[in-house]
C-alpha cells in the first residue's frame, strides 16, 4: 500500500494517511517537511501542536502498543535535540501524541516554548 492523500471536511486538518507499519520511521520526515509551518506556529503560540499524519490502526495492533511505541520514541535522548535543531529555539517537553478516531490514528507533535513578543 502506497501513500494515500485523503481530504476530509475538517478545516483544521487534511489527514495524510500512510501505511501503518511505517509510522515511526515517517515521523522525522513529516516534521522536516512541515518545519516552516512549525516555526510559524511558534510565533503565534506558546503551546504548539502540529498535525503530522494519520494511519489506520492494524487489526493486530492496539492503542496500548501505539502508546508504548510513542513513549519509547519520545524518551529517546536525541528527540529534543532534533526538534530544537528544526525550530532554532529551545523547546520544553517535546512529544508525539496520538488520538484514535474510529481506528484511524492521528499523530501530533506537541511542545511548549517561551514565545518572544
Buried (B, 14 or more C-beta within 10 A) or exposed (E): EEEEEEEEEEEEEEBBBBBBEBBBEBBBEBBEBBBEEBBEBBEEEEEBEBBBBBBBBEEEBEEEEBEEBBEEBBEEEEBBEBBBEBBEEEBEEBBBBBEEEEEBBBBBBBBEBEEEE
